[in-house]
Amino acid sequence: MLSVLKERFGEIKGNDGTSKIVYQYTMSNNNIEMKVINYGASITSLKIPDNSGKTDDIVMGFDSLSEYINHSYYFGCTVGRFANRIAKGEFTLGNKKYSLCVNNGPNHLHGGIKGFDKVVWYSEVQDNKLILFYISPSMEENYPGELKCYVTYELTDGNEIIIRYEATTTETTPINLTNHSYFNLAGHGSGKIHDHIISLNADFYTPIDETLIPIGSINPVTSTCFDLREPKSIQTLFDINPDGFDHNFCITGDPGIEKKVASIYHPKSGRCMEVHTTQPGVQFYTANFLPEENILSGKEGKYYKKHGAFCLETQNYPDAINKVNFPNAVLNVDDIYSHTTRFSFLLK
């Protein structure tokens, strides 16, 4: 039976004396329990049984609102206005050049200093869906146009989490929204993900420079470590590429049509996760920038470390606003930005 429960998670007090209540929503069926807060429109918990009936939380996160406010690892959040990187924080629309903050080496990352992960979204429940709404003012983080955004979370009886994104703008503007959950199918904080097996439905990928910006080419994965079309253990991938992955893969299939992106299997627990999306790309990230020491404490006092999770960020290609051969990353007035991502969970 599907249900959605609402409870207070915390409060944010502004410098002007006002305050905003942050709520946590618990969505559950007979097998899965997911928690979402309206700060950053973030998934904070995802509890799923293994093949013995034992339930574990398989996403990284924090126990308190203050930790989400004070950390910048993007655990479970909705990323915007533009997910991933924009080279040198610059782009041109029409004849006007825009300069964004540089918050990741020489580049702009995940919407800037105060992206969509750092704001309180309006939230309401409709049947078994959680709808979150945010209005980004024109020139927030120096992006043009007022952007109205909706993110809808739905948990189905079929053990699927469906995330729908929709946005409109008052001026032409770049846009690229995604969810940034960190998954470990053995359970959050349970160690490295070497024992997971992954396959990606991608014939091509976008090579990157030393600052993780795509160089502009779209290369075949054949005869490279990026050929994940057949299942491979992540341990095997790290043997070839010990630094891990933070790369965009070009999903095979027509953009705008939902297609399978990935399958990830954890043999010991039997948990399997499949990803489908209408987006053209997916960022496969292996938590390379988490600390190597026991210094980042997450939920239940568990430590989160490098290579202790994976992200599959369904997206447009990184820096697409500056690459004419990449999919369109511009939202025009009177158009509607819309895409869907589906996480499905099963046991093997």
Buried (B, 14 or more C-beta within 10 A) or exposed (E): EBEBEBEEBBEBEEEEEEEBEBBBBBBBBEBBBBBBBBBBBBBBBBBBBBEEEEEBBBBBBBBEBEBBBEEBBBBBBBBBBBBBBBBBBBBEBEEEEBEBBBBBEEBBBBBBEEBBBBBBBEBEEEEBBBBBBBEBEBEBBEBBBBBBBBBBBBBBEEBBBBBBBBBBBEBBBBBBBBBBBBBBBBBBBBEBBBBBBBBBBBBBBBBBEEEBBBEBEBEEBEEEBBBBBEEBBBEEBBEEBEEBBBBBBBBBBEBEEBBBBBBBBBBEBBBBBBBBBBBBBBBBBBBEEBEEEEEBBBBEEBBBBBBBBBBBBBBBBBBBBBBEEBBEBBBBEEEEBEBBBBBBBBBE
